[in-house]
Amino acid sequence: MVLDTFGDSLKKVFSKVTGYSLVDKEKVEALIIELQRALIHADVDIELVAELSERIKKRVLKKELPKGMTMKEVLVKGLYDELVWFLGEDKATIDLKKQKILLIGLFGAGKTTASGKIAKWFQTRGMQTGMVACDTYRPAAQDQLEQIGKRISAPVYRDGKKPHDIAKNALKKSKEGVLIFDSAGRDALDKELAKELKDLSKVVKPDNVFLVIPAELGQDAGKQASEFTKLVGITGIIITKMDGTAKGGAALAACRAAGASVKFIGVGEKVADLELYDPKRFVGRLIGYGDLEGLMEKAKEAGVDEDAAKRMLEGKFTMDDFKEQLKSMKGMGSMSGMLDMLPGASSAIKKKLPAGFMDMQEGKMKKWEHAINSMTKKEREEPEMINSTRIKRISSGSGLKLDEVRSLMKSYKQIKKVMKMTKGGKAFKRGPFAKIAKQLGMGV
């Protein structure tokens, strides 16, 4: 769940505007105060909050309104545009070409996991990837990278005792187009770590140096960005663990203020839960506008049929569609992250999903697939016809317990109901800010 607490606070600010019949100076200032509270509660630096507040006031409280727009529309667009500026403004870009990437950062930032995610990200775009286990400081770090490599079918190079020796050997043996070097971290940027990273950088001669920062660091992310830039000249930042803290917004804002470019954000534990950072789409999800473009991209990467994906979004899917969706969930990332991309998919809607569905276990998915395979063609096309007698037959044919088949049917119906509530964003298109959504290019 990407910044659920922070996102919920921002959704409240935007929903208040929706309820206003008229917007005046007092209401604008009251909303800005509420926005300030949300940002400060999320650990954003007070000076940055003050700067954002002034920008919104100057933009919204102009004497003349833009032609064809009401004060309410100007306020929503102003809030959205300034939040985009606040959290980075520019969409990240990564060249899909042969390159060497060095990951650096302090202990516990998530560099090893990020190595696998980046490797997978390039793989889904047709690039061959390899990983180099240069972390000889943390016990089992190399073994962890090896396990990740097996999971994504990427070779891991670890021959040598010292980091620079391991890097040299990897450079001689590797034939992959993208080579990712996982380096060691410490509790603080000390002289030992600084020397190790400089030595490693001289050997690797990386095309990109990505600093990995956990979102929980909040506003302190800016300090790390500045320190590591001076040390080895980073070319971008990866912010990990965005799904586990409300401080991710503060980390993004701090990096922008430090002049550092965020390239990727980690939005979950799965290897597919890494996204190229796009502030416009990110803010859209935070405030409830969704990101259908991003959702369709994920579906395409996971090999999901586009028509089937559209039927899912509109709540018109069959059991066969549902089975394909279960298969693709591993490739598309977390269910929670996908729901964040649906316009209007609020926390209230998420709560209507079956218990535990957000963290669906692979074993349960396989059981449900067996149950669906035991259904007749007509039952898969019209699941509503499945009664208690048919459930017994499906249970017997699939080797599953009756409760397991009932759980499948209950989940199917609940998910279908939730998808109909969002209507693939169609209800949002007809909402009070449909015109603004079009002006913002939200793709809904």
C-alpha positions in Angstrom: 0.0 0.0 0.0 1.8 3.0 -1.3 1.9 5.7 1.4 -1.7 4.8 2.5 -1.7 7.2 5.6 -0.2 10.1 3.7 -2.4 9.4 0.6 -5.5 9.2 2.7 -4.7 12.7 4.2 -4.3 14.1 0.7 -7.5 12.5 -0.5 -9.4 14.2 2.4 -8.0 17.6 1.3 -9.1 17.0 -2.3 -12.5 15.6 -1.3 -13.2 18.7 0.7 -12.8 20.8 -2.4 -15.3 18.5 -4.1 -17.9 19.3 -1.5 -17.5 23.1 -1.8 -20.2 24.9 -3.8 -18.1 28.0 -3.9 -14.4 28.5 -3.1 -13.1 31.7 -1.5 -9.9 32.9 0.1 -10.8 31.6 3.5 -11.5 28.1 2.3 -8.2 28.1 0.3 -6.3 29.1 3.4 -8.1 26.5 5.5 -7.2 23.8 3.0 -3.6 24.9 2.9 -3.5 24.5 6.7 -4.9 21.0 6.4 -2.3 20.2 3.7 0.4 21.5 6.0 -0.7 19.3 8.8 -0.7 16.2 6.5 2.8 17.0 5.3 4.3 17.8 8.7 2.8 14.6 10.1 4.5 12.7 7.3 7.9 14.2 8.4 8.3 16.7 5.6 10.7 19.6 6.5 8.8 22.6 7.8 10.7 25.0 5.5 9.7 22.9 2.4 6.1 22.9 3.6 6.1 26.7 4.0 7.6 27.1 0.5 4.9 24.8 -1.0 2.1 26.7 0.8 3.3 30.1 -0.6 3.4 28.6 -4.1 -0.1 27.4 -3.8 -1.4 30.7 -2.5 0.3 32.7 -5.3 -1.1 30.4 -7.9 -4.6 30.0 -6.7 -5.4 33.4 -5.2 -4.9 35.4 -8.4 -7.1 38.3 -9.1 -8.1 36.9 -12.5 -9.1 33.3 -13.1 -7.9 31.5 -16.3 -10.5 31.6 -19.0 -13.2 28.8 -18.7 -12.2 27.7 -15.2 -13.9 28.2 -11.9 -12.1 28.9 -8.6 -12.8 25.3 -7.5 -11.1 23.9 -10.7 -8.2 26.3 -10.3 -7.7 25.2 -6.7 -7.7 21.5 -7.6 -5.3 22.0 -10.5 -3.1 24.3 -8.4 -2.9 21.7 -5.6 -2.1 18.9 -8.0 0.5 20.8 -10.0 2.3 22.1 -6.9 2.4 18.6 -5.3 3.9 17.3 -8.5 6.6 20.0 -8.3 7.1 19.3 -4.6 7.7 15.6 -5.1 10.0 15.9 -8.1 8.3 17.3 -11.2 10.3 15.5 -13.9 9.6 12.0 -15.0 12.6 9.7 -14.6 14.2 8.2 -17.7 16.6 5.2 -18.0 18.3 4.3 -21.2 17.7 0.7 -22.4 21.3 0.1 -23.5 24.3 -1.8 -22.3 25.5 -0.4 -19.0 27.1 -1.0 -15.6 25.1 0.1 -12.5 26.6 0.5 -9.1 24.2 0.5 -6.1 25.4 2.3 -3.0 23.9 3.2 0.4 24.0 2.7 4.1 23.3 -0.6 5.9 19.7 -1.8 5.7 18.7 0.4 2.8 17.6 -2.6 0.7 20.4 -2.6 -1.9 20.5 -6.4 -2.4 16.7 -6.6 -2.9 16.9 -3.5 -5.2 19.6 -5.3 -7.3 17.1 -8.0 -8.1 14.3 -5.7 -8.8 16.4 -3.6 -11.2 17.6 -6.7 -13.0 14.0 -7.8 -13.4 12.9 -4.4 -14.6 15.5 -4.5 -17.4 14.6 -8.1 -18.2 10.9 -7.2 -18.8 12.3 -4.7 -21.4 14.3 -7.3 -23.3 17.7 -6.8 -21.7 19.9 -9.6 -20.4 21.0 -8.8 -16.8 23.7 -10.0 -14.4 24.4 -9.2 -10.8 27.7 -8.9 -8.9 27.9 -9.7 -5.2 30.4 -7.1 -3.9 28.9 -6.9 -0.4 31.5 -8.9 1.6 30.7 -7.0 4.8 27.2 -8.3 5.7 26.9 -12.0 6.4 24.9 -13.9 3.9 24.5 -10.9 1.6 26.1 -12.8 -1.3 23.9 -15.9 -0.6 20.8 -13.6 -0.6 21.8 -12.2 -4.0 22.4 -15.7 -5.4 18.9 -16.7 -4.3 17.4 -13.7 -6.0 19.4 -14.4 -9.1 17.9 -18.0 -9.3 14.4 -16.6 -8.8 14.7 -14.2 -11.8 17.1 -16.4 -13.9 20.0 -13.9 -13.7 23.6 -15.0 -13.2 25.4 -13.8 -10.0 29.1 -13.2 -10.0 30.9 -13.6 -6.6 34.4 -14.9 -7.3 37.0 -13.2 -5.1 37.5 -12.1 -1.5 37.5 -8.3 -1.7 34.9 -6.2 -3.5 37.2 -4.8 -6.1 38.5 -8.3 -6.9 35.0 -9.6 -7.3 34.1 -6.7 -9.6 37.2 -7.3 -11.8 36.4 -11.0 -12.2 32.8 -10.2 -13.0 33.8 -7.7 -15.7 36.0 -10.4 -17.3 33.4 -13.1 -17.3 30.1 -11.3 -17.8 28.4 -11.2 -21.2 25.2 -9.6 -20.0 24.1 -6.2 -21.4 23.2 -4.8 -17.9 25.5 -5.6 -15.0 24.4 -4.5 -11.5 27.0 -4.2 -8.7 25.6 -4.7 -5.2 28.0 -2.9 -2.7 28.3 -3.1 1.1 26.8 -0.5 3.5 27.5 0.6 7.0 25.5 2.3 9.8 27.0 5.6 8.8 29.1 7.0 6.0 32.6 6.5 7.6 36.1 6.6 6.1 36.2 2.8 5.6 33.0 2.8 3.6 34.0 5.9 1.6 37.3 4.3 0.6 35.7 1.0 -0.3 33.1 2.7 -2.6 35.7 4.9 -4.2 37.9 1.9 -5.0 35.0 0.0 -6.3 33.9 2.9 -8.5 37.3 3.1 -10.0 37.3 -0.6 -11.0 33.7 -0.7 -12.2 33.7 2.7 -14.0 29.8 2.6 -13.8 27.5 4.3 -16.3 25.1 4.9 -13.4 25.5 5.2 -9.7 22.2 4.8 -7.8 21.9 5.6 -4.2 19.5 3.4 -2.4 17.5 5.1 0.4 14.7 3.6 2.5 11.5 5.7 2.6 11.4 5.5 6.4 14.4 7.9 6.4 12.0 10.8 5.6 13.5 14.2 5.4 16.9 12.9 6.3 17.0 11.4 2.8 18.2 14.8 1.4 21.3 14.7 3.7 22.3 11.3 2.5 21.8 12.3 -1.1 24.1 15.3 -0.6 26.8 13.3 1.2 27.0 10.5 -1.3 26.9 12.9 -4.3 30.0 14.5 -3.0 31.6 11.1 -2.4 31.1 9.3 -5.8 28.8 11.5 -7.8 25.4 9.7 -7.9 23.3 9.7 -11.1 20.0 8.9 -9.4 18.2 7.6 -6.3 16.1 4.5 -5.6 13.7 4.9 -2.7 12.8 1.6 -1.2 10.1 0.4 1.2 7.5 3.0 0.1 4.8 0.6 1.0 5.7 0.5 4.7 5.8 4.1 5.9 4.1 7.4 5.6 7.5 9.1 5.4 8.0 8.3 1.7 6.6 11.7 0.6 9.1 13.4 2.9 12.0 11.4 1.3 10.9 12.3 -2.2 10.5 16.0 -1.3 13.9 16.1 0.5 15.6 14.5 -2.6 14.1 17.1 -4.9 15.2 19.9 -2.6 18.8 18.4 -2.5 18.8 18.5 -6.3 18.9 14.7 -6.6 16.9 12.8 -9.2 14.7 9.9 -8.0 14.8 7.2 -10.7 12.9 4.3 -9.1 10.6 3.7 -6.2 10.0 0.3 -4.5 6.3 -0.1 -3.8 6.2 -3.7 -2.4 8.2 -6.8 -1.5 7.7 -8.6 -4.8 10.5 -8.5 -7.4 8.0 -6.7 -9.8 7.3 -4.0 -7.2 9.7 -1.4 -8.7 8.5 1.5 -10.7 10.2 4.2 -12.8 9.3 7.3 -10.9 6.8 9.6 -12.5 5.7 12.4 -10.1 2.5 13.2 -12.1 1.3 9.6 -12.0 2.4 9.1 -8.4 0.5 12.2 -7.2 -2.5 11.1 -9.2 -2.6 7.8 -7.2 -2.0 9.5 -3.9 -5.0 11.8 -4.3 -7.3 9.2 -5.8 -7.1 10.1 -9.5 -5.5 6.7 -10.2 -3.0 5.7 -12.9 -4.7 3.5 -15.5 -1.8 4.0 -17.9 0.5 2.6 -15.4 -1.8 -0.3 -14.6 -2.1 -1.3 -18.3 1.7 -1.1 -18.6 2.1 -3.5 -15.7 -0.5 -5.9 -17.3 1.4 -5.7 -20.6 4.7 -6.5 -18.9 3.2 -9.5 -17.1 1.8 -10.8 -20.4 -1.9 -10.2 -19.5 -4.3 -10.0 -22.4 -5.3 -6.4 -22.8 -9.0 -7.2 -23.4 -9.0 -9.5 -20.4 -7.4 -6.7 -18.3 -10.1 -4.2 -19.4 -12.9 -6.7 -18.5 -11.4 -7.1 -15.1 -11.3 -3.3 -14.6 -15.0 -3.0 -15.6 -16.1 -5.9 -13.4 -17.3 -8.0 -16.4 -14.8 -10.8 -16.1 -15.3 -14.6 -16.3 -13.7 -17.3 -14.2 -11.1 -17.8 -17.0 -10.3 -14.1 -16.8 -10.0 -14.4 -13.0 -7.6 -17.4 -13.3 -5.4 -15.4 -15.7 -5.4 -12.5 -13.3 -4.3 -14.8 -10.5 -1.4 -16.1 -12.6 -0.3 -12.6 -13.5 -0.3 -11.2 -10.0 3.3 -12.3 -9.5 4.4 -10.3 -12.5 2.2 -7.3 -11.8 3.2 -6.7 -8.2 0.9 -6.4 -5.2 -2.9 -6.3 -5.5 -2.9 -3.2 -3.3 -0.5 -1.4 -5.6 -2.7 -2.3 -8.6 -5.8 -0.9 -6.8 -4.0 2.3 -6.1 -3.9 2.8 -9.9 -7.6 2.7 -10.2 -9.4 6.1 -10.0 -11.5 6.2 -6.9 -10.0 3.1 -5.4 -10.0 4.4 -1.8 -9.1 2.6 1.4 -12.8 2.1 2.0 -13.0 0.1 -1.3 -9.9 -1.9 -0.4 -11.5 -2.9 2.9 -14.3 -4.6 1.0 -12.0 -7.1 -0.5 -11.7 -10.6 1.0 -9.6 -10.8 4.1 -6.0 -11.6 3.2 -6.5 -11.0 -0.5 -4.0 -8.1 -0.6 -1.2 -10.6 0.5 -2.5 -13.5 -1.5 -0.3 -16.6 -1.0 1.0 -18.5 -4.0 -0.3 -21.7 -2.6 -3.8 -20.4 -2.4 -3.7 -19.1 -5.9 -2.7 -22.6 -7.2 -5.6 -24.2 -5.3 -8.0 -21.8 -6.8 -6.6 -22.5 -10.3 -7.3 -26.2 -9.8 -10.9 -25.4 -8.8 -11.4 -23.3 -11.9 -9.9 -26.0 -14.1 -12.5 -28.4 -12.6 -15.4 -26.2 -13.7 -17.3 -26.7 -17.0 -16.9 -24.2 -19.8 -20.4 -22.8 -19.0 -19.6 -22.5 -15.3 -16.4 -20.5 -16.1 -18.3 -18.2 -18.4 -21.3 -17.8 -16.0 -20.0 -18.3 -12.4 -23.3 -17.1 -11.0 -24.9 -20.4 -11.9 -22.6 -22.3 -9.5 -24.8 -23.6 -6.6 -24.0 -25.9 -3.7 -24.4 -29.1 -5.8 -21.9 -27.8 -8.4 -19.5 -26.7 -5.6 -19.5 -30.3 -4.3 -18.7 -31.6 -7.8 -15.9 -29.0 -8.3 -14.5 -29.9 -4.9 -14.4 -33.6 -5.7 -12.9 -32.9 -9.2 -10.1 -30.6 -7.9 -9.3 -32.5 -4.7 -10.0 -29.4 -2.7 -12.1 -29.0 0.5 -15.6 -27.5 0.1 -14.6 -24.5 2.1 -11.7 -23.8 -0.3 -14.1 -23.8 -3.3 -16.6 -21.6 -1.4 -13.7 -19.2 -0.5 -12.9 -18.9 -4.3 -16.6 -18.2 -5.1 -16.9 -15.6 -2.3 -13.7 -13.8 -3.3 -14.7 -13.8 -7.0 -18.0 -12.2 -6.2 -16.5 -9.6 -3.8 -13.7 -8.6 -6.3 -16.2 -8.3 -9.1 -18.3 -6.0 -6.9 -15.3 -3.9 -6.0 -14.3 -3.5 -9.7 -17.8 -2.5 -10.6 -17.7 0.2 -7.8 -14.6 1.7 -9.5 -16.0 0.9 -13.0 -12.5 1.1 -14.4 -12.4 4.8 -13.7 -15.6 5.5 -15.7 -17.4 6.9 -12.7 -14.5 9.2 -12.1 -14.7 10.4 -15.7 -18.2 11.6 -15.0 -17.3 13.2 -11.7 -17.0 16.9 -10.8 -13.3 17.0 -11.8 -13.5 15.2 -15.1 -12.6 18.3 -16.9 -9.6 18.9 -14.7 -8.5 15.2 -15.0 -8.4 15.7 -18.8 -6.4 19.0 -18.4 -4.0 17.2 -16.1 -3.5 14.4 -18.7 -4.3 11.8 -16.1 -5.4 9.2 -18.7 -8.7 8.4 -17.0 
